[in-house]
C-alpha cells in the first residue's frame, strides 16, 4: 500500500515538474477571413494572361489552368445544337418527319397507359377467371377509345371535359299532380362542348307522368 502511494505521488510530481518546466506553445486561433473589400479587390484583379491577350479577353471569365479562352471551341460546338431536337434511329430509310412522329406517338402511348391505370382504373383487377379478366381489360380499352374520340374534336383533356359535364343532372320532381323529370340548365361551357362533339343537348323535360 505504501509502495503504491509513493509511485502515485512520484508520478504526479514528475507530471507537474514537466508541465512547469516545459515551454508553453502558443496555439493559433482561427484564421480571420479577409474583409469583403479585400476579397472584391482580389477577384477584380485581372490575370496576366488575359491582359496580354486582348483578343481573347472577351471570352475569358476567370483564369483557368488550361489558358484563357480554352472553352471557346466547345461553346461554339454546343451553340450549333441550340434549338434543335436530336433523335437517333436504327432505320436509315425513314425520313426525319417519320422519326419525330414515331417519337411523339411513343409519348402518346405512355400517356394512354397512365390514363388506363389511373382514370379508367384498369388495376387492381378483382377477378379470378380468365374470361372476366379479358372482359375487364376490353371494357377499359373501349373506354380509352371513347376518351380519345371526345378529346380530339373538343380540343381539351378528358379530365376537364368530365368535370364540366358531371354538373349536368337529371332531376325527378314528384307531387300531388304527378311526376316530372327534367335536366338542369346547360351552362355556356357545356353547350360549347356538346356542339364540338356534335351531340344534341338533352331536352329540358324528359318525362311527365300525371298523378
Secondary structure, DSSP 4 states (H G I P E B T S, - for coil): -HHHHHHHHHHHHHHHHHHHHSPPPPPP-PPPPPPHHHHHHHHHSPPHHHHH-TTSGGG-SS--TT-TTTTHHHHHHHHTTTT------S-TTS-HHHHHHHHHHHHHHHHHHHHHHTTS---S----SHHHHHHHHHHHHHHHHHHHHHHHHHTS-HHHHHHHHTT--EEEEEETTEEEEEEPPPPHHHHHHHHHTT-PPPPSEEEEEE-
